[in-house]
Amino acid sequence: MKKHLLIFLVIFFITSDLYSQGDKEIKAYYLEIPNLNNVPKVIAQNGKISLNFKDVTLTELFSNYTVTDFKLAFPGANSELLKVVYVIGCNPALIEKIEADYSSYFGRHEAIRPIELLYIPNDMVVSGSSAMAQPELSFVGAPQAWDISKANNVAIGIAEQMNVSHEDLLGKSVNVIGSNPSALSMGHGTQVGLIAGAATDNGIGMAAMGFNATIKSGEGFSALIPIANSGARVINMSWGSCNKMPLESQYGQLIIDQVWNSGVVLVAAAGNGQHSCSLGPDIDHYPASLNHVISVTVVGHEFNIGTAGTEPKNWKDVHLNPYPPYNGTHNINVDLSAPGRNILTGGAYSNNTATYAYGGGTSFSAPMVTGTVGLMFGINPCLFPDEIESILKLTAFKNDTIPDNLPYLGRLGAGRLDAYQAVKMAKDMGLPLGTVEVKNRIIDRWDFNLRTAPYKIKMQDNYVTGNATLDFTSRNNIEILSGDYYPGSTGFVDLKVKSVNEICNVPTQINPKQRNLDKNVNTGLGNLTNLYPNPNNGSFTISLSSETKEEVVLEIYDIYGKLVYSSVQKGTTFDVNVSNLSAGMYLVKMLGDSYNETIKFMKK
């Protein structure tokens, strides 16, 4: 079958399709309105929108132009800047008029531009009724990882629209934004979602790295906060651009920081080299190269290196052919690599919900990592985003020293995804007597953090130099068996032993009002509150500070955020008995008028 190289475009943040009304072109813009008094009321009538401002002059101005859309750009954002950013669909002449004569009412503006989906398809469509090869899964150790975790009770996010009616997504995926675009308009998102989280072991279609993970989807940056708020633990962004625009990059970093700080991991496609950026294969793509994003590039997985009659780009762990076009991005902001050529997924831009195809690009590499993160949270929901990234890098197969990859030394990230080793380390981090092994690592950059304290850490044959930082905490001991640990002046190695670990990145079902405590509220009593003994058999004592004599609402959650016990307590010391609970890790939340504290305990 003849192969066609197709380039598909999607809107960055919010759809901004251009169309014409007579000779009037309508575009979508970001528009800052710093003063809330200047935000108009939107009146929709007969398919048209009119904007009514408190200032009649502005109402008259906007009535002279066609306005097709006006809404808050980033609902749920907590950044003061993002709270005043709106999307307006209008004729460019209106924006020009605002800039020339009404700048005192409005802030900055910028056109919302389309960017490329990071996808290179093959036109090989097959029926979902027959078995289809997926060697990429075995190559990264997915079957072994599934023996440890199947991502039960974990939601992953896809920052694109998806066809939730696809046979391998049916019943396990939902669009959180609520819109229902046509199946043909969301083929790329459907393909990405299938790689990360298609229903697996169900006798139809394909297997997915995320196995039993459910999926929350929505399009672009504007959907990241809603997806995170819906319960997703990791969000995939398989799109990007090497053209960095001032406002969208500023807005994007603020959104990513908020999502990351809420405990959600972000994964992005690093870029498809010259296919996605005419400036070359070593140019940063965004959002992949933004802070707090795990950037994933592509390697081959099908053939042993040197196999006759095959292209080098399809050799195992090899990044690119030694000749152009260089359809893979490599730079110092890449964090990992993963298979991304001839990957089985859904049929491109098809409304046939039982169609499958092979395709490629970093669009398909990223969801392999996203699905793996889902497995990691499935076995250890307490991990924080920086720990997830650290584990992925500490377990990756270092592939930039392969002779074919030497031209990209230091620009393929920490190595190629090893799903089994990553999920195994995530499990070992949470076991009561687990041992985490960090070995055979060459580390000269990045920050590595293991804060949720495994029982024991063993370090062997590691070489730590440059500006790398290692901040590891264990509950029993840390052994350095061999290696050199001499980071530069900007790096450090900080190893700590703390007998009781009380931190856990678990979202709990808390009333939103409780998440926005007054600035004067004490949200961390620290050593003033004790829970003992810990671990325990379900019976323990909580001792509050003498300063906290108010009524206390005590709630206990399991590691999946489910409320399993609730009571109201008075006094500074009280006993709790939850011996009926199963063995495992739990969180105790104590809520009062003047504080909010969480303590973790282990039930034996």
Backbone torsions as a table, in degrees:
resi	resn	phi	psi	omega
1	MET	NA	135.3	-179.6
2	LYS	-65.7	134.2	-179.9
3	LYS	-97.5	134.3	179.2
4	HIS	-114.5	138.1	174.6
5	LEU	-91.9	112.1	-175.2
6	LEU	-110.1	142.9	174.9
7	ILE	-116.8	120.0	-179.6
8	PHE	-108.8	141.7	-178.2
9	LEU	-113.7	145.5	174.4
10	VAL	-136.1	160.0	-178.4
11	ILE	-83.3	137.3	177.8
12	PHE	-87.0	123.3	-175.4
13	PHE	80.3	-71.8	-170.3
14	ILE	-142.5	142.6	-177.3
15	THR	-56.1	132.7	-179.0
16	SER	-137.0	50.3	179.0
17	ASP	-58.6	141.5	178.2
18	LEU	-97.3	139.5	175.4
19	TYR	-150.3	171.4	-174.3
20	SER	-117.6	142.2	168.7
21	GLN	-119.4	99.0	-172.0
22	GLY	64.8	-120.9	178.3
23	ASP	-104.6	16.8	-177.8
24	LYS	-103.8	113.1	178.4
25	GLU	-83.4	134.6	179.1
26	ILE	-106.1	131.1	177.7
27	LYS	-127.9	160.5	174.9
28	ALA	-101.0	138.0	-178.3
29	TYR	-132.0	151.6	161.8
30	TYR	-84.7	136.5	179.1
31	LEU	-137.7	121.8	178.3
32	GLU	-87.3	132.2	175.8
33	ILE	-125.6	88.3	-172.8
34	PRO	-63.0	-32.4	-177.6
35	ASN	-98.1	118.3	-178.4
36	LEU	-60.2	-25.0	178.2
37	ASN	-65.9	-16.9	-179.7
38	ASN	-99.0	5.6	177.5
39	VAL	-82.6	125.5	-174.7
40	PRO	-82.6	162.9	167.3
41	LYS	-86.9	138.2	-177.9
42	VAL	-97.8	124.9	178.4
43	ILE	-118.0	115.6	179.5
44	ALA	-103.8	126.1	-179.0
45	GLN	-151.2	128.6	178.0
46	ASN	55.8	39.1	177.3
47	GLY	77.3	6.1	-179.9
48	LYS	-118.8	158.6	-179.2
49	ILE	-118.5	134.5	170.6
50	SER	-125.6	149.0	-177.3
51	LEU	-114.9	124.5	179.0
52	ASN	-108.8	116.4	179.4
53	PHE	-99.7	159.6	172.7
54	LYS	-64.4	-34.7	177.2
55	ASP	-86.3	114.0	-176.6
56	VAL	-59.4	-31.2	179.5
57	THR	-58.8	-42.0	179.8
58	LEU	-69.1	-39.0	178.4
59	THR	-59.9	-44.6	179.4
60	GLU	-64.9	-39.6	178.8
61	LEU	-59.4	-52.2	-175.0
62	PHE	-69.3	-26.0	179.4
63	SER	-68.7	-16.7	179.6
64	ASN	-84.4	-3.0	-177.7
65	TYR	-129.2	157.5	176.2
66	THR	-82.6	124.0	176.3
67	VAL	-117.9	122.9	-176.3
68	THR	-103.9	-15.2	-176.7
69	ASP	-159.5	143.9	171.3
70	PHE	-156.1	121.0	-178.3
71	LYS	-162.4	162.7	174.9
72	LEU	-64.6	132.9	-173.7
73	ALA	-73.1	-39.4	-171.3
74	PHE	-132.5	74.9	180.0
75	PRO	-57.8	137.4	178.3
76	GLY	89.6	-4.9	179.8
77	ALA	-68.1	142.9	176.8
78	ASN	-103.7	-5.3	175.2
79	SER	-71.3	133.9	179.4
80	GLU	-60.6	-34.7	178.5
81	LEU	-66.9	-48.5	-176.5
82	LEU	-65.0	-24.9	179.7
83	LYS	-67.5	-16.5	-177.0
84	VAL	-111.6	14.3	-180.0
85	VAL	-99.0	129.3	-179.3
86	TYR	-122.9	160.6	172.6
87	VAL	-108.8	129.9	176.6
88	ILE	-129.0	133.1	173.3
89	GLY	-102.4	118.2	-174.4
90	CYS	-160.4	176.1	174.7
91	ASN	-73.6	139.5	179.1
92	PRO	-54.9	-26.4	-179.5
93	ALA	-62.6	-32.9	178.1
94	LEU	-65.7	-42.7	178.7
95	ILE	-63.6	-40.4	177.8
96	GLU	-62.7	-39.7	179.2
97	LYS	-66.3	-41.9	177.8
98	ILE	-60.3	-45.4	-178.4
99	GLU	-65.1	-37.2	-176.1
100	ALA	-77.8	-40.5	-168.6
101	ASP	-124.1	-10.5	-173.6
102	TYR	-130.9	30.2	-177.6
103	SER	-65.9	-20.1	179.5
104	SER	-72.5	-19.1	-179.9
105	TYR	-92.4	-28.0	-171.8
106	PHE	-125.6	157.3	177.5
107	GLY	-95.6	-141.5	-176.1
108	ARG	-74.6	160.8	175.8
109	HIS	-143.1	157.9	178.9
110	GLU	-160.2	137.2	177.3
111	ALA	-66.0	139.9	175.8
112	ILE	-85.1	114.5	-172.2
113	ARG	-103.2	153.0	176.2
114	PRO	-77.5	151.7	173.2
115	ILE	-132.0	169.0	-176.2
116	GLU	-83.3	141.6	164.2
117	LEU	-74.6	138.3	-173.0
118	LEU	-89.8	74.3	-169.2
119	TYR	-140.6	134.6	174.8
120	ILE	-127.2	99.8	-171.1
121	PRO	-84.2	155.4	166.4
122	ASN	-110.1	144.5	-175.4
123	ASP	-90.2	48.2	-178.6
124	MET	-111.6	93.4	-176.3
125	VAL	-98.5	135.0	-179.1
126	VAL	-131.4	162.4	179.7
127	SER	-77.7	146.6	178.3
128	GLY	-75.7	-2.7	-175.0
129	SER	-84.5	-13.2	-178.3
130	SER	-113.8	159.3	-179.3
131	ALA	-68.9	140.6	-178.2
132	MET	-127.8	136.5	-175.2
133	ALA	-70.7	138.9	174.9
134	GLN	-136.1	66.7	-177.5
135	PRO	-64.2	-20.0	-179.6
136	GLU	-61.8	-31.3	-178.6
137	LEU	-69.9	-44.5	177.5
138	SER	-66.3	-34.5	-177.1
139	PHE	-60.9	-35.8	-179.5
140	VAL	-98.5	7.8	175.8
141	GLY	79.8	28.3	-178.5
142	ALA	-62.0	-46.0	-178.4
143	PRO	-57.2	-39.9	178.1
144	GLN	-68.2	-37.0	177.9
145	ALA	-64.4	-37.5	179.8
146	TRP	-66.5	-25.0	175.6
147	ASP	-66.0	-22.1	-179.5
148	ILE	-95.5	-43.6	-175.1
149	SER	-147.6	143.7	173.3
150	LYS	-120.4	19.5	177.2
151	ALA	58.8	35.3	176.0
152	ASN	-63.0	139.1	177.6
153	ASN	63.8	23.3	178.4
154	VAL	-116.2	134.4	174.0
155	ALA	-106.8	134.6	173.8
156	ILE	-114.0	156.1	-177.2
157	GLY	-112.1	143.2	173.3
158	ILE	-122.4	115.3	-174.9
159	ALA	-83.1	52.3	174.7
160	GLU	-151.5	161.6	172.7
161	GLN	-73.7	144.1	-178.6
162	MET	-130.1	152.2	172.2
163	ASN	-85.2	94.2	-175.1
164	VAL	-71.8	-3.4	177.6
165	SER	-90.6	-2.0	177.0
166	HIS	-59.4	141.7	-173.6
167	GLU	-58.2	-28.8	-178.5
168	ASP	-96.7	6.3	174.2
169	LEU	-121.2	-10.6	-174.0
170	LEU	-59.2	126.3	175.9
171	GLY	83.7	-4.2	-179.7
172	LYS	-127.8	9.6	-179.4
173	SER	-140.7	151.1	-179.1
174	VAL	-149.6	140.8	173.7
175	ASN	-85.6	114.2	-172.9
176	VAL	-75.6	-19.2	-178.7
177	ILE	-77.7	-25.7	174.6
178	GLY	96.1	-6.5	180.0
179	SER	-81.9	158.7	-177.9
180	ASN	-130.2	72.6	177.8
181	PRO	-68.9	167.4	-178.9
182	SER	-68.2	155.8	179.9
183	ALA	-59.5	-36.1	-177.9
184	LEU	-66.9	-22.9	-176.2
185	SER	-88.9	-3.9	-175.8
186	MET	-130.7	32.2	-179.5
187	GLY	-63.4	-42.3	-178.0
188	HIS	-63.4	-46.4	178.3
189	GLY	-61.3	-37.5	177.3
190	THR	-64.0	-42.9	178.7
191	GLN	-61.8	-45.4	179.4
192	VAL	-62.6	-44.9	179.9
193	GLY	-61.7	-37.2	179.3
194	LEU	-65.6	-40.6	179.5
195	ILE	-64.8	-39.6	-178.3
196	ALA	-78.3	-38.7	-168.3
197	GLY	-150.1	30.6	175.0
198	ALA	-59.3	148.6	175.9
199	ALA	-58.6	126.8	-171.9
200	THR	-117.3	146.1	-178.2
201	ASP	64.7	36.7	180.0
202	ASN	-113.9	7.0	174.2
203	GLY	82.6	1.0	178.3
204	ILE	-134.9	159.6	170.1
205	GLY	63.1	-124.2	-169.0
206	MET	-132.2	166.8	173.4
207	ALA	-97.6	155.3	-179.8
208	ALA	-131.2	150.3	179.7
209	MET	-55.7	-40.4	-175.7
210	GLY	-78.1	-4.2	173.8
211	PHE	50.4	-97.3	-175.0
212	ASN	-95.9	4.6	-179.1
213	ALA	-62.1	141.6	171.7
214	THR	-88.7	165.9	-173.0
215	ILE	-126.6	134.4	171.0
216	LYS	-115.4	129.7	-175.0
217	SER	-131.0	160.1	177.4
218	GLY	179.8	156.1	-167.3
219	GLU	-90.2	122.5	166.3
220	GLY	76.0	-169.4	-177.1
221	PHE	-61.7	-34.9	-178.4
222	SER	-64.6	-16.3	-179.3
223	ALA	-95.3	-9.2	-173.8
224	LEU	-61.3	-46.1	-179.2
225	ILE	-67.0	-46.9	175.4
226	PRO	-58.4	-38.7	178.6
227	ILE	-64.9	-44.8	178.3
228	ALA	-62.0	-43.1	-179.6
229	ASN	-67.0	-21.0	-179.9
230	SER	-80.6	-6.5	176.2
231	GLY	112.4	1.8	178.3
232	ALA	-66.3	138.7	179.5
233	ARG	-94.3	-19.0	179.5
234	VAL	-147.4	144.1	-178.4
235	ILE	-127.9	133.0	-179.4
236	ASN	-99.7	135.5	177.8
237	MET	-127.4	92.8	-178.2
238	SER	-96.1	53.4	178.2
239	TRP	-154.5	165.9	180.0
240	GLY	167.3	179.0	-178.6
241	SER	-152.1	149.1	175.1
242	CYS	-91.3	-1.8	177.3
243	ASN	-95.4	104.6	-175.2
244	LYS	-88.3	115.6	178.7
245	MET	-99.0	143.4	-169.7
246	PRO	-56.0	-53.0	-173.9
247	LEU	-74.1	-45.4	-176.4
248	GLU	-63.9	-34.8	178.3
249	SER	-70.8	-36.2	176.8
250	GLN	-67.0	-47.3	177.7
251	TYR	-60.8	-44.4	-176.9
252	GLY	-60.3	-43.5	-179.8
253	GLN	-65.5	-38.0	178.0
254	LEU	-63.7	-41.6	178.8
255	ILE	-65.1	-45.8	-179.7
256	ILE	-61.7	-42.4	178.8
257	ASP	-59.6	-42.1	-179.9
258	GLN	-64.1	-44.8	-178.6
259	VAL	-66.1	-45.3	179.5
260	TRP	-61.1	-44.7	-179.4
261	ASN	-67.4	-19.0	176.2
262	SER	-83.2	0.0	176.6
263	GLY	97.4	14.2	-177.0
264	VAL	-106.4	134.3	179.7
265	VAL	-83.3	142.7	177.1
266	LEU	-121.0	131.5	-178.8
267	VAL	-125.6	138.0	-178.3
268	ALA	-139.8	152.9	174.1
269	ALA	-72.2	131.3	-174.5
270	ALA	-73.8	-24.1	-178.9
271	GLY	125.5	155.4	-177.3
272	ASN	-106.3	41.9	173.5
273	GLY	57.1	-132.5	-177.4
274	GLN	-69.4	-18.6	177.4
275	HIS	-68.2	-35.5	-178.1
276	SER	-107.4	-7.3	-179.4
277	CYS	-149.3	113.6	-177.9
278	SER	-67.1	-16.1	-179.1
279	LEU	-74.4	-15.4	176.7
280	GLY	131.1	169.5	-174.4
281	PRO	-80.7	-4.8	-177.0
282	ASP	-108.0	14.8	-177.1
283	ILE	-90.9	139.8	177.3
284	ASP	-60.9	140.0	169.6
285	HIS	-109.6	152.6	179.5
286	TYR	-125.4	134.7	22.0
287	PRO	-89.4	-1.5	-173.1
288	ALA	-55.4	-36.9	-175.2
289	SER	-92.1	6.8	174.0
290	LEU	-75.2	159.2	178.1
291	ASN	-65.1	147.5	177.8
292	HIS	69.8	25.1	175.3
293	VAL	-124.7	132.8	174.9
294	ILE	-85.6	111.2	-176.0
295	SER	-91.2	127.7	-173.0
296	VAL	-121.1	123.9	174.9
297	THR	-105.4	-174.9	-167.0
298	VAL	-111.8	145.9	168.0
299	VAL	-139.6	164.6	176.0
300	GLY	-80.8	168.6	-177.8
301	HIS	-150.8	-1.1	-167.7
302	GLU	-90.8	-42.7	-170.2
303	PHE	-123.2	150.6	173.9
304	ASN	-64.9	149.9	-178.6
305	ILE	-59.4	130.1	178.2
306	GLY	90.9	2.9	-179.8
307	THR	-60.4	124.2	-176.5
308	ALA	-62.3	142.9	176.0
309	GLY	77.5	10.9	179.3
310	THR	-123.6	154.7	179.2
311	GLU	-81.2	142.5	179.1
312	PRO	-55.1	-33.5	-177.6
313	LYS	-64.4	-18.6	178.9
314	ASN	-97.8	3.2	176.4
315	TRP	-76.6	151.1	-176.7
316	LYS	-60.8	123.5	177.1
317	ASP	72.4	1.6	179.1
318	VAL	-84.5	137.1	-173.0
319	HIS	-80.8	-52.0	-172.7
320	LEU	-142.5	162.3	164.8
321	ASN	-65.6	153.4	178.4
322	PRO	-77.9	9.9	-179.8
323	TYR	-139.6	156.5	-178.6
324	PRO	-70.3	163.2	1.2
325	PRO	-78.0	143.8	-178.2
326	TYR	-92.6	84.7	-174.5
327	ASN	-88.5	57.7	175.7
328	GLY	-165.0	135.6	-176.7
329	THR	-94.4	138.0	176.3
330	HIS	-138.6	127.0	177.1
331	ASN	-161.9	175.9	-173.7
332	ILE	-71.4	-12.4	178.8
333	ASN	-92.0	-2.2	173.5
334	VAL	-70.3	137.5	-178.7
335	ASP	-104.3	-36.6	-176.6
336	LEU	-147.3	165.2	168.4
337	SER	-124.8	157.5	179.7
338	ALA	-155.5	157.1	178.0
339	PRO	-54.5	140.4	-178.9
340	GLY	-156.6	24.2	176.9
341	ARG	-129.1	135.2	-177.0
342	ASN	54.4	53.6	-179.9
343	ILE	-99.3	132.3	179.2
344	LEU	-74.1	133.9	177.0
345	THR	-158.7	-162.8	179.6
346	GLY	-78.1	162.9	177.4
347	GLY	-65.3	135.4	-175.7
348	ALA	-66.3	125.8	173.0
349	TYR	49.4	48.4	-179.8
350	SER	-119.0	139.7	174.8
351	ASN	-91.9	8.9	172.7
352	ASN	-81.3	113.3	-173.5
353	THR	-81.7	8.1	176.6
354	ALA	-130.0	33.0	-177.9
355	THR	-110.4	143.0	-178.0
356	TYR	-132.8	158.6	-177.5
357	ALA	-155.8	165.5	172.3
358	TYR	-106.1	137.3	178.8
359	GLY	-151.4	-173.9	-177.3
360	GLY	-157.1	178.6	-177.9
361	GLY	122.7	163.8	177.7
362	THR	-66.6	-16.1	170.1
363	SER	-54.4	-32.1	-177.1
364	PHE	-97.4	-17.8	174.1
365	SER	-72.6	-43.7	-175.5
366	ALA	-58.8	-47.3	-177.8
367	PRO	-66.5	-18.2	173.3
368	MET	-66.4	-39.0	175.7
369	VAL	-69.8	-42.3	179.5
370	THR	-58.9	-44.9	177.8
371	GLY	-62.8	-37.9	177.5
372	THR	-62.9	-41.4	177.5
373	VAL	-60.8	-37.9	175.4
374	GLY	-59.1	-42.6	176.9
375	LEU	-62.7	-39.4	-178.9
376	MET	-64.1	-44.5	177.1
377	PHE	-66.6	-29.3	179.3
378	GLY	-64.0	-32.1	-179.5
379	ILE	-97.7	-20.2	-179.7
380	ASN	-150.3	85.4	-176.8
381	PRO	-69.8	-8.3	-175.9
382	CYS	-80.2	-12.5	-173.2
383	LEU	-65.5	142.5	176.5
384	PHE	-92.0	160.0	-178.4
385	PRO	-54.8	-41.1	-179.7
386	ASP	-69.1	-27.8	174.7
387	GLU	-70.6	-42.1	177.2
388	ILE	-56.8	-48.8	179.8
389	GLU	-62.8	-41.1	179.4
390	SER	-62.3	-44.3	-178.8
391	ILE	-65.0	-43.5	178.4
392	LEU	-58.2	-40.7	-178.3
393	LYS	-76.1	-36.6	-179.1
394	LEU	-71.7	-16.6	-178.8
395	THR	-111.3	-2.9	-177.2
396	ALA	-69.6	150.4	174.7
397	PHE	-82.1	117.6	-176.1
398	LYS	-70.6	115.2	-173.1
399	ASN	-119.9	1.9	-179.8
400	ASP	-83.5	-1.9	175.9
401	THR	-98.7	-2.0	171.2
402	ILE	-62.1	136.0	-176.3
403	PRO	-48.0	-41.9	-179.3
404	ASP	-67.8	-20.0	-178.3
405	ASN	-102.2	-0.1	-177.9
406	LEU	-57.7	-32.2	175.9
407	PRO	-61.6	-15.8	-177.3
408	TYR	-114.4	22.7	-178.4
409	LEU	-54.9	127.0	-179.9
410	GLY	82.3	2.1	-176.6
411	ARG	-123.4	12.6	175.7
412	LEU	-112.9	16.2	179.9
413	GLY	77.1	-158.5	-177.6
414	ALA	-74.9	-16.2	-179.9
415	GLY	143.0	-169.2	-178.1
416	ARG	-89.0	138.5	179.8
417	LEU	-49.2	129.7	169.5
418	ASP	-120.6	94.3	-172.7
419	ALA	-62.3	-40.7	-178.4
420	TYR	-61.9	-50.2	-177.7
421	GLN	-64.6	-36.0	178.9
422	ALA	-66.2	-45.2	-179.5
423	VAL	-68.9	-36.6	177.6
424	LYS	-62.6	-44.8	179.3
425	MET	-65.4	-37.9	176.3
426	ALA	-59.5	-41.5	177.9
427	LYS	-64.4	-47.2	-178.2
428	ASP	-61.8	-31.0	178.1
429	MET	-61.4	-30.6	-172.8
430	GLY	-103.2	-9.0	-178.3
431	LEU	-69.6	144.8	179.1
432	PRO	-56.0	-35.6	179.3
433	LEU	-125.0	34.8	-176.4
434	GLY	-74.5	148.1	175.8
435	THR	-118.0	122.9	177.0
436	VAL	-97.3	125.7	179.8
437	GLU	-106.4	123.5	174.7
438	VAL	-112.5	108.5	-172.3
439	LYS	-145.9	154.3	175.7
440	ASN	56.4	42.1	-179.8
441	ARG	-107.6	137.6	168.8
442	ILE	-108.3	108.0	-170.5
443	ILE	-122.4	114.0	179.0
444	ASP	-127.3	6.3	178.1
445	ARG	-160.9	178.1	179.9
446	TRP	76.2	162.1	177.5
447	ASP	-107.5	124.1	-179.5
448	PHE	-111.6	126.7	-175.1
449	ASN	-133.1	123.5	171.0
450	LEU	-122.4	90.3	-170.7
451	ARG	-100.6	-20.5	-178.2
452	THR	-83.7	12.1	160.9
453	ALA	58.3	85.6	169.3
454	PRO	-68.0	168.8	-178.8
455	TYR	-63.5	-44.1	-177.5
456	LYS	-142.9	146.2	174.6
457	ILE	-124.8	129.2	174.6
458	LYS	-113.6	130.9	-178.7
459	MET	-120.4	123.9	-173.3
460	GLN	-143.8	132.2	174.4
461	ASP	54.8	43.4	175.1
462	ASN	-105.0	147.3	179.7
463	TYR	-126.3	105.4	-173.5
464	VAL	-107.9	119.4	-179.0
465	THR	-140.4	-169.9	172.7
466	GLY	60.8	-142.4	-177.2
467	ASN	-99.3	22.2	178.4
468	ALA	-67.9	143.6	174.0
469	THR	-124.9	134.3	176.8
470	LEU	-120.6	117.0	179.9
471	ASP	-124.2	91.9	-173.6
472	PHE	-113.6	139.0	175.7
473	THR	-125.7	135.5	177.7
474	SER	-126.4	155.0	178.0
475	ARG	-88.9	-12.1	-177.6
476	ASN	-128.9	-63.1	177.6
477	ASN	-160.9	160.4	176.7
478	ILE	-124.7	120.9	-179.5
479	GLU	-105.4	129.3	171.4
480	ILE	-105.3	104.3	-174.6
481	LEU	-86.4	-35.3	-179.7
482	SER	-167.4	169.8	178.4
483	GLY	114.7	174.0	177.1
484	ASP	-117.8	129.1	-175.6
485	TYR	-126.7	79.2	-176.6
486	TYR	-131.1	71.2	178.1
487	PRO	-66.0	162.2	179.6
488	GLY	-74.3	-169.4	-174.4
489	SER	-65.0	-24.7	180.0
490	THR	-97.8	-0.7	178.6
491	GLY	-106.8	173.4	176.1
492	PHE	-164.0	161.9	171.5
493	VAL	-125.4	114.3	-177.2
494	ASP	-121.5	107.5	-177.5
495	LEU	-112.6	126.3	-174.6
496	LYS	-130.9	149.7	173.2
497	VAL	-119.0	124.1	179.8
498	LYS	-132.8	114.9	-169.8
499	SER	-62.0	-32.2	-179.8
500	VAL	-123.5	124.2	177.1
501	ASN	-102.6	125.8	-174.6
502	GLU	-118.3	15.4	-179.0
503	ILE	-111.0	145.0	-177.5
504	CYS	-159.8	131.7	-180.0
505	ASN	-90.7	74.7	-178.7
506	VAL	-120.2	120.1	175.1
507	PRO	-70.9	130.6	179.5
508	THR	-114.9	158.4	-175.2
509	GLN	-81.9	81.2	-176.7
510	ILE	-108.8	140.6	175.5
511	ASN	-54.9	132.8	-178.9
512	PRO	-52.0	-32.0	-179.8
513	LYS	-63.5	-29.9	180.0
514	GLN	-75.7	-16.1	178.8
515	ARG	-82.1	-12.0	-177.0
516	ASN	-119.4	62.8	-178.8
517	LEU	-68.2	153.3	177.3
518	ASP	-58.6	148.2	-177.6
519	LYS	-58.9	-24.3	-179.0
520	ASN	-84.7	-5.1	-177.9
521	VAL	-73.3	135.9	176.6
522	ASN	-81.9	111.0	-177.8
523	THR	-100.5	11.4	178.0
524	GLY	-157.6	94.1	-179.0
525	LEU	-76.6	-12.1	175.6
526	GLY	57.9	-128.5	-175.0
527	ASN	-73.9	-3.9	-179.9
528	LEU	-72.8	-17.9	179.5
529	THR	-120.9	133.7	-178.1
530	ASN	-127.8	145.3	172.8
531	LEU	-122.2	121.7	-176.1
532	TYR	-149.6	149.6	-7.5
533	PRO	-73.0	162.4	179.5
534	ASN	-151.0	112.0	6.1
535	PRO	-67.5	167.2	-178.9
536	ASN	-151.0	177.0	-179.2
537	ASN	-96.9	15.0	-179.5
538	GLY	108.4	-7.7	174.9
539	SER	-112.8	124.3	-177.6
540	PHE	-152.5	169.0	180.0
541	THR	-118.1	139.0	174.4
542	ILE	-113.8	127.8	179.2
543	SER	-116.3	115.1	179.3
544	LEU	-90.1	162.7	174.6
545	SER	-64.7	149.4	176.9
546	SER	-64.0	-14.6	180.0
547	GLU	-80.4	-10.3	-174.5
548	THR	-113.9	79.3	-176.1
549	LYS	-96.7	2.7	-177.5
550	GLU	-76.1	171.3	175.6
551	GLU	-67.2	137.7	-175.1
552	VAL	-119.9	128.4	171.2
553	VAL	-90.9	119.6	-178.0
554	LEU	-108.4	124.8	179.6
555	GLU	-127.5	138.4	176.7
556	ILE	-117.1	129.8	-179.0
557	TYR	-118.5	146.5	171.8
558	ASP	-82.2	-179.7	-173.3
559	ILE	-70.6	-9.2	177.5
560	TYR	-98.6	6.1	177.5
561	GLY	86.7	9.9	-179.9
562	LYS	-86.0	130.3	178.1
563	LEU	-72.4	121.8	-176.9
564	VAL	-115.8	-9.7	-179.5
565	TYR	-161.4	142.2	178.3
566	SER	-149.6	140.7	176.8
567	SER	-157.9	166.5	174.6
568	VAL	-113.9	127.8	-175.5
569	GLN	-119.9	152.2	173.6
570	LYS	-130.9	152.8	-179.2
571	GLY	97.8	175.3	-175.9
572	THR	-95.5	-16.5	178.8
573	THR	-137.9	132.4	178.9
574	PHE	-151.4	154.1	-179.7
575	ASP	-98.7	147.1	179.0
576	VAL	-128.5	136.4	177.4
577	ASN	-127.4	111.1	176.5
578	VAL	-129.3	44.1	-176.4
579	SER	-65.3	-14.4	178.6
580	ASN	-75.4	-13.1	-178.6
581	LEU	-74.6	151.9	177.1
582	SER	-70.5	158.5	177.1
583	ALA	-62.5	143.9	179.2
584	GLY	150.5	-167.3	-177.0
585	MET	-100.0	139.2	-179.6
586	TYR	-137.1	159.0	177.1
587	LEU	-117.1	134.2	176.1
588	VAL	-107.1	120.0	176.2
589	LYS	-105.7	130.5	176.3
590	MET	-116.3	118.0	-173.4
591	LEU	-116.9	127.1	175.1
592	GLY	-136.1	179.3	-179.6
593	ASP	-66.1	-26.6	-173.0
594	SER	-119.7	5.8	177.2
595	TYR	-160.8	168.4	-179.6
596	ASN	-152.4	112.2	-175.8
597	GLU	-131.7	148.0	177.4
598	THR	-124.9	132.8	176.1
599	ILE	-127.8	140.0	180.0
600	LYS	-101.4	142.7	173.2
601	PHE	-138.9	158.9	179.8
602	MET	-111.3	123.5	175.2
603	LYS	-94.2	126.6	-177.8
604	LYS	-80.5	NA	NA
